[in-house]
Amino acid sequence: MDIYRAAIRPILFSGLKADPEWLHQKTLQVLGWLDRTHDRIPTTWIDTQLKQSYGLTHSHLEQTLWG
């Protein structure tokens, strides 16, 4: 399931007629909340969905720092 298409996009484009800057600030607040509460069960699921949808892992992107 793509969390953006299933949940986020319908909310953003549902006809809220909200100010884009307000939506941007609220999005940042929600992401901050998810970061602060990432160890709780509901946010763990959301975090997993976001990582599956938008997390990129590839061997060419791996780095070794300081040794």
Contacts in CASP RR format, 6 or more apart in sequence:
PFRMAT RR
TARGET T0000
AUTHOR 0000-0000-0000
METHOD contacts of the structure
MODEL  1
MDIYRAAIRPILFSGLKADPEWLHQKTLQVLGWLDRTHDRIPTTWIDTQL
KQSYGLTHSHLEQTLWG
1 49 0 8 1.000
2 53 0 8 1.000
3 46 0 8 1.000
3 49 0 8 1.000
3 50 0 8 1.000
3 53 0 8 1.000
4 53 0 8 1.000
12 23 0 8 1.000
16 23 0 8 1.000
33 43 0 8 1.000
34 43 0 8 1.000
34 46 0 8 1.000
34 47 0 8 1.000
34 50 0 8 1.000
37 43 0 8 1.000
38 44 0 8 1.000
38 47 0 8 1.000
END
